[in-house]
Every structure is written in structure tokens, then in C-alpha cells.
Amino acid sequence: MADNLPSEFDVIVIGTGLPESIIAAACSRSGQRVLHVDSRSYYGGNWASFSFSGLLSWVKEYQENNDVLTESSTWQEEILENEEAIPLSKKDKTIQHLEVFCYASQDPHEDAEEAGALQKNHASVVYAAAFACLSTEDESLSTVSCDLPAEPTPRTHPQSALEVKKAEAAGEKEIPSDKTSGEEGRENVPIVQNIEPPKKNRITYSQIIKEGRRFNIDLVSKVPCSRADVFNSKQLSMVEKRMLMKFLTFCMEYEEHPDDYQASEEITFSEYLKTQKLTPNLQYFVLHSIAMTSETSSSTVDGLKATKNFLNCLGRYGNTPFLFPLYGQGELPQCFCRMCAVFGGIYCLRHSIQCLVVDKESRKCKAVIDQFGQRIMSKHFLIEDSYFSETTCSHVQYRQISRAVLITDGSVLKTDSDQQISILTVPANEPGTFAVRVIELCSSTMTCMKGTYLVHLTCTSSKTAREDLEPVVQKLFTPNSETEIENEEVEKPRILWALYFNMRDSSDISRDCYRDLPSNIYVCSGPDCGIGNDNAVKQAEAIFQQICPNEDFCPPPPNPEDIVLDGDNSQPEASESIVTPENPTENASLGSPEEPQG
């Protein structure tokens, strides 16, 4: 592949996360020659989505991350006397404290796996027969949901490169029948019908494996479509709704009345709400269900801005200000990768960059050297944070995000519809901890198999992910334990499978924290803890304007009727091969809830 790559580009992008993919697409569309490389075998980096077997492979990869092969250092021979090198990291250290638990029973009559799935072993999967006792203390939750239409017809979906292609064949295998005729000895046994009531079908681990291609499991969870009209909430009295309406009216126009909030700019939004004529219930409702900001770190202006943004987005696509991409958040980086390729960008997965080459005199980065020893020149270099070595990041102080992914057999919200997306905000219950955001996805989102729900839990880390999130998991769910009493009525949804991990949050790191970076190297961060993609979009736009200061950032696509083909002055007919996106994801899902575009 190295022999086929051009030796010079305008922009080299290392990493395929959302910010990098947006910038690559925007640069390619503005006429820049773009090379987009990633040492991983899948698009998206920490923004990726996986099928179930793909996720198991991702888990295995990080559990064996200590066994990284030592790559050749022949690139050092390529560095000239007037140059110096900035080595890049060979090991991804953005994921820590990864733990997997399987609560679903293994049917002894079934012995089938999706091809490409990892063998279950005690090192990577823990089968739990019991779970810690659930707390009986009541904890207030902020819960919202919206019903979805019937599940859409599955489309041909390009799975991530990590998923083995043989999965399709195994996923279509029939479950072997365990029925027997039972004819022998039948005359000596009296037949009694309806001795026991029919049992609810239990989902087994074998079923999850077989239907693994139905899952699209995000490493980060954003952009939910799950907001009902707040004024229909039964949690608020009529008096509180009037008070809320008055406050929200002010939030829509707060910039025109600076005297009403400037004295409170130095305090948190949570403290500011206490100074308004709002009940404690309303304060909680505004903070967690509308502004959806941090109780401890969001300023008054941040909270007012978030509240106004929420209100401005209501009604654009129904009663929700949010958009959620079918097949998961991982579709967003991929759609921008496709957009970049359409405009001539070149992509190389499983293609690692050994080092950056810096000219000593100008202090500008001039090239990269890849795993084959090829030197590739460029004017601008975009690099995702995780690719920098420990030396480059020696002064960087990272925060962490605690994440949990659950597969359950029921919804935490009891409604008539089983096709809905729900958000719950569980406030911090002790000092030093943070509120936990819970997003529950149904099968209509094309992220899980029928009969199951995919649940994402996220918070800023104070401990390991399991220590931070397990109390909330215990509060809302119960394990699908084989030791349960058969006739016991379980009110809470059962957990079938669970994954906990901590992810690096590099979103607020100043560029000055990285050691000795030339001015034409731009750093892109990984996912943050926010509910939307605002930070990634703002970051992408800021970097793009530095590279292409006179170009529009991601302008809307042209109207097909305005396109004039070369050598043809007539308007294109409907039969002509003009490709338009089936769903304009490039613009519609950039930064929920901030100004979604259609």
C-alpha cells in the first residue's frame, strides 16, 4: 500500500474520531488533498460502534494491550541531519479498568456462536450467579422518554472493519431443536396438562451471540432523541408550571437583560437557580432535565445558554430537540469519512505512523514516516490526542469518563409502548461524586436485538467505572441470575450482559500542555462527557478555519437541480446518476441539541 500512496498531501489526518473526520471532510470538500490514516482496523476510534462480537474483540484487544509488538525502528535512519523526530505512541492508553460480566444463562442445548466472537473465558467474562443487595433508599430520578415508530426495516449496514465477515454466516444459522418425541414409556405415565403457567422466555447468551449483528454498541453515547414536552410532566404542579414558564421566557431573552444575571456570573448555575423564584423541585428539573448541565462546574452563563439552546431546538423535528442516528453514534464519524472520500480523500486503516518529521530551522512539521518507512510530506497535520507519546504528554493532566454498557430484557420506564428512548439523570448522592446520565435505547434504533434494550451509563469519573456506576445499576436493574426463584415476579429489568470501563477525557486540554509541538500540528481530542457533540463540532470548525481561513465550514450540499454536468447545459433528468444522501447526517446530527440542520 505504501508504494501506491502519493508522496505529498496538503493535510494529513491521524485518527478517525469525530473531530478528525469532520475536519478531513471539510478540508477535502474545500479542495485540499487529504490523507486520513488510522492504526486501528475500524473507523471512529473511541467514537466507534461495534456489533456484539466486534465489541468482544475490542475488549480482548484492550485486555491484551500490554503485549504490544515492538515495531521496527528503521524510521530513525530516515531522519536527516537538519531534522528531528517526534515519535508517536504505539499503544492506546485511553481505556482503563475494563470489566465484563455476563448474567444471561447459557442454554446447555445450544452450542452456537457468531463467527468471529471470542471464546468465553474467566479472564474476560465473569458469569455472576448473584449480585449485591439493592439499596432500598429512594433516590429521585429525572426521567424522560419519547415513543418511536415501529422498528424500521434493517438495511445493509457496513459494519466496522473489526467485525469478522464470517459473522453473517453464523448469524443466520438456525438454533438446533431440543424437542424430543417422548414416545417411549408414555403408557405408564399419566398425562396432566397445564401443570405450570407458561414461563416468560428468557434470553440466553447463545441468543445474544447469534443475534450479535443486530447490536450496534457505542463506546460513547450522545445525541439522544428522548425529550417529551416538559409541560406534560406529572412531576410538576400547575403552579410550578407557571413558575417554570416565566423562568424559561427569561432564559430565551437573557442576553437582552444582563442586569438580571451579571451579578451571578461567578457562581454555578445550580446556585443561581436557588436565587430565582423556583421550588427545589423546579431547580432540579431545570438543571437535570432541560439545561442538563453539571451541578458543580457549570457557570450561570453556561446554564442559561444551555437552557436557551434547548428551547430553540424544540419543535424542529417533533417535540424533541435531539436527533439520534440509527445504528448508533458510530455512524457519524463514518459518514464524514465517506464524505471526505467522495471529494477525493485517501483512507488507510491498519496503517500506523511511526513519527513526525520536524525541520530544525523553521520548527515546522514537514512530513511523517509510516510503518513501511515511507516519507509522506504535508503542510498541515491533525493528530488525535491518543497518538502522542508519554514524552509529548508529560505535562498533561487528563480527566476520566466512567462508562457502562448494559444489555437488558426490559425498559426501566413502564409505558404502553416498548419502542422508546429514555434518559434518566441520577444526581450525585455524596460529595466528590457526579450525576450519572442513563440513556436507554430500544430495538427500533437498530442498536440491539428485538426483546432487549441497550443501556448506556455515563459520568465524570471519581473512581473506577464500576465503583462509580454500579450503585445506579443496582438501583435500576436486577441480574438475570440462574438462582432466581422461578415464580418470583421481577419488577426491574434484568441485566443480561454488562461492560464497565474508564475512558480518557482530553476535551479541555490546552494545546500548550503538549511539549514542543510545531505550529502546523493540530490536536484533536477524544469524546467528552457531554450529552451532545457540540465540543467536537466547535473544535473541528476552529481547526478548519486555521487551515482554510477563507472557506466555509461544512456548507450544505448543493441542490441536485442546480448541478450542471460537464458538457451538458440542460438541467439533469431524474434518471441521471446524481447521488444524494438518503439521510443528510452530515448536517443533521452534528451537535445536538445545538442548531440541528436539515
Salt bridges, closest charged atoms under 4 A:
ASP10 OD1 - ARG33 NH2 3.04
ASP10 OD1 - LYS379 NZ 3.51
ASP38 OD1 - ARG40 NH1 3.42
GLU64 OE2 - LYS60 NZ 3.24
GLU83 OE2 - LYS366 NZ 2.97
GLU83 OE2 - ARG375 NH1 2.83
GLU84 OE2 - ARG363 NH1 2.67
ASP92 OD2 - ARG40 NH2 3.12
GLU99 OE1 - ARG466 NH1 3.24
GLU113 OE2 - LYS120 NZ 3.32
GLU183 OE2 - ARG186 NH1 3.64
GLU211 OE1 - ARG214 NE 3.64
GLU253 OE1 - HIS257 NE2 4.00
GLU255 OE1 - LYS308 NZ 2.74
GLU271 OE2 - LYS274 NZ 3.46
GLU295 OE1 - HIS288 NE2 3.83
GLU331 OE1 - ARG155 NH2 3.09
GLU331 OE2 - HIS157 NE2 3.42
ASP370 OD2 - HIS351 NE2 2.95
GLU384 OE1 - ARG40 NH2 3.57
ASP385 OD2 - ARG504 NH1 2.80
GLU390 OE2 - LYS93 NZ 1.98
ASP409 OD2 - ARG494 NH1 3.49
GLU470 OE2 - ARG466 NE 3.04
GLU484 OE1 - ARG202 NH2 3.48
GLU484 OE1 - ARG494 NE 3.34
GLU486 OE1 - LYS199 NZ 3.62
ASP505 OD2 - ARG399 NH2 3.28
ASP508 OD2 - ARG399 NH2 2.64
ASP528 OD1 - LYS222 NZ 2.75
GLU594 OE1 - LYS538 NZ 3.77
